[in-house]
Amino acid sequence: MLPAHAEEVVLGLSQDKVAITANFDGSDILVFGAVKREEPIPDGPPLQVVVTISGPSKPVMVRRKERRFGIWINTDSVLVDAAPSFYAVATSGPFDKVLSNVEDLRHRVSIERAIRSVGVAMNIEGAQDFTDAVVRIREANGLYRIVENSVAVDQQTLFRTAIDMPANLTEGMYSARIFLTRDGRVLSRYETTIDVHKVGLERWLFNLAHERPFIYGLMSLTIAIAAGWGASTAFRLLRQG
């Protein structure tokens, strides 16, 4: 048994802010760090590292559709209480080898555990199917993923990995967690935040749409009319020429 705080995380990030601009097409976050020790590296299973990055969590209403009388209609619905908008897990080995089921349950590391909380009516059958649907859809959109064997650990002291963050990010504060484990047991945990926000024209349009929706609507209508008129004029001139 290792004494308390025998091995601790000393962390670094390539950036703690991500700016979403009009031409933003994603970003890589480099997570690197070292292990601080008071004693020599202990014998036994090698040190493993798990890194998670989680976007803002919000409730998600999931509806089940069924075909009745030739049309698709909503039948049941379940509220997933808190599903992260983005969730990525990187590990230094196979997930089930670097983190035990008990520790996963305690720290809510795996995707399923991160969004397991579900408010469901007693008469809903197959409630877990609704959570699985959220995971499946967001995995298809590149928002949820587990990448095993993607954390490099050198001499059980230095570690590094890169987390690919897609273009369709939700604005907000993202949580980055790093776990040191041995034999599936968490030895140390470190947590920090990454600020993801819109800048420039994206920020101005976002604020205008939410704070001045009437003006935003008029501006959008004006631009649409001007674009239509310009295209029509150009087409007429081309035909005349």
KOLPA-152795 format. One record per residue (C-alpha): x, z, y; residue in one letter. Coordinates in steps of 0.2 Angstrom, whole numbers, plus 5000, padded with zeros to 4 digits. Layout:
BEGIN
XZYA
...
***
This chain:
BEGIN
500050005000M
500749955017L
500750085031P
499550055046A
500249925058H
501749875046A
501449695051E
500649635067E
500249465075V
501249415090V
500249255096L
500449105107G
499248965112L
499748785118S
498348805131Q
497048935135D
495948815145K
495148655140V
494548545154A
493048425150I
493148265161T
492148105161A
493448025149N
493748175138F
493948125120D
494448285112G
495948405112S
497148485100D
497548675102I
499248725095L
499148905088V
500848975085F
501549155083G
502649275074A
502449435063V
503049595071K
503749715058R
504449895058E
505149875041E
505849735030P
504649615022I
503849705007P
503949644989D
502349564981G
501149424986P
501749315001P
501049335018L
499549225022Q
498749175039V
497049125043V
496549055060V
494749025067T
494148955083I
492348985087S
491248915101G
489848995110P
488449055098S
486649015101K
484949025092P
484548865083V
482748825077M
482748725061V
481248635055R
480748565038R
479848395038K
478748335023E
477848175020R
476048195020R
474648065021F
476047935024G
476748025039I
478148145042W
477648315049I
478448485053N
477948615040T
479048765040D
480348825053S
481648955053V
482649035068L
484549045064V
484949185076D
486749145081A
487548985075A
489248945084P
489248775093S
490948745086F
491848825071Y
493548785063A
494548885050V
496348845046A
497248935032T
498948935024S
498248915007G
496648894997P
495348995006F
494849104991D
496649144988K
497049205005V
495449305009L
494449404997S
492549394997N
492449575003V
493549535018E
492649375022D
491049475022L
491849615033R
492549495046H
491349345044R
492749215043V
491949075032S
490648955040I
489249025029E
489649205034R
489849155053A
488049095054I
487149195040R
486049295051S
484349215049V
482649275056G
481349215043V
479549245039A
479149325022M
478149165017N
479649045020I
480348985003E
482148925002G
482649005019A
484548975015Q
484148795015D
483848795033F
485548875036T
486348745025D
485548615035A
486448675051V
488048675042V
487848505035R
487348425051I
488748505061R
490048465048E
489448285049A
489748285068N
491448365066G
490948535073L
491148635058Y
492648625046R
493848725035I
495548655033V
496548735019E
498448735018N
498548685036S
499448835043V
501348825041A
502148995037V
504049005039D
505049145030Q
503449255031Q
503749275049T
503349125060L
501749025058F
500948875067R
499448765066T
498448635076A
496548645078I
495748475082D
494348505095M
493148355096P
492448265111A
490748335109N
491148515114L
489948645122T
490548725138E
490948905137G
492149045131M
492849005114Y
493549145102S
495149125093A
495549245079R
497149255068I
497149365052F
498749415042L
498349445024T
499149485008R
498349474991D
496749435000G
496749595010R
496749585030V
498349675036L
498149635055S
496949545066R
497249465084Y
495849395095E
495949295111T
494849175121T
494948995126I
494048935142D
493148765139V
492348705155H
491848545164K
492848485179V
492748355193G
491248235192L
490648305176E
490548485183R
489648415199W
488348315189L
488048465177F
487848585192N
486748465201L
485648435186A
485348615183H
485248685200E
484448535210R
483448445196P
482348355209F
483848285219I
484748235202Y
483148145197G
483048055213L
484848005213M
484647945195S
483147845199L
484047765214T
485547715204I
484447645191A
483547535204I
485147485212A
485947435196A
484447335191G
484347245207W
486247205207G
486147135189A
484647035194S
485446965210T
487046925200A
486046835186F
485146725200R
486746675208L
487546625192L
486046515188R
486046435205Q
487946405204G
***
